[in-house]
Amino acid sequence: MSETSSKLRTGFKYVYLVAFFALLAGFFHPLITGNSFDSVISGVVVLFVGLVGGILVYKSASSEKNRIIYFGAGFGLIAISLALIFQLTGRV
């Protein structure tokens, strides 16, 4: 596979994730109600923090060298994502 095709595929993968998370965070709600997009942006950030945490936990299972570092950082990011969710919903 050529290098240009590989970079194009990687770029498309990240654009797809951003679009999916924006829709998951409620992209159409501010358009319909006329509110600001602050909640959508913060929702996308929370989802990305959780995704990176999940990726690091997965990487800890497949890595021999830095297993504890990946595991701790992954669960730390997942905990931060959960704390941000509670803060955004007003439960803290």
N, C-alpha and C positions, 0 to 999 in steps of 0.2 A: 504494500500500500504506500502511496506517495506521501511525502511529508505535508504537502498542502492539503490533501484530502483528510489526513489525520487531524490537522489543526482546525479545518473547517468543521469536522465532526465534533471535536471538543468544544468549539465555540457554540455550535448549535445546541449541544447538551446543556451548557450553562444558560443560554437564552431560554431554552425550554423550562429549566428549573425556575428561573426568575418569573416567567409568565405563569407557570403553575402555582407558585407560591403567592403571586399577586392575586390570582383568581381565588385561591384558597383563603386569603386574608380578607376577602370581601371587596374586590376592586370596584364592582358595580354599585355598591351601596352608596358611596359618596356621589356618584354620578346621578343617581335617582333622587336622593334626598337633598343634594346641594351642600352637603357638609364638606369639611376639608379632608384631604387625603392623609392626614397625620396618622390615623389609626391603621390605614393600609400599609404605610411605610414601616411603622413599628411592628405590625404583624408579620411582614416579610422578613424583617430583621430577626424576630424571635424564631421564625421557622428556620432561617439559615443557621442560627446559633445551635438549634437542636439538631439540624442535619449534620453540621460539622462534628458535634459531639457524638452522634451515632456513627459517623464514619471513623472517628478515632477509636471508638469502642470496637468496631469491626476490625480495624487495623491492629488493635492489640491482640486479637485472637489469631491473626495471621503473621504476626511479627515475633521473632525470637529475641531480638536484641533489646528493644525498648518497650517491652510489653507493659510494664507497670506505669511508665510515663504516659503512654497512649491511653491506658485504662483510666488513670486518674484524671487526665485532662479531658477525656471524653465524658466521663460522668460529671466532672465539674461543669462543663459546658451545658450538659443536659440539665443540671440543677439550676444553672443561671437562666436557662430558657424557661424552666418551670417557674422560677421566681419572677421573671419578667411577665409571664402570663398572669400570675396572681396579681402583680402590680397593675397591669393594664386593665384587668377586670375589676379592680377596686376591692379585692378581698384581703388586702394587707393594710 
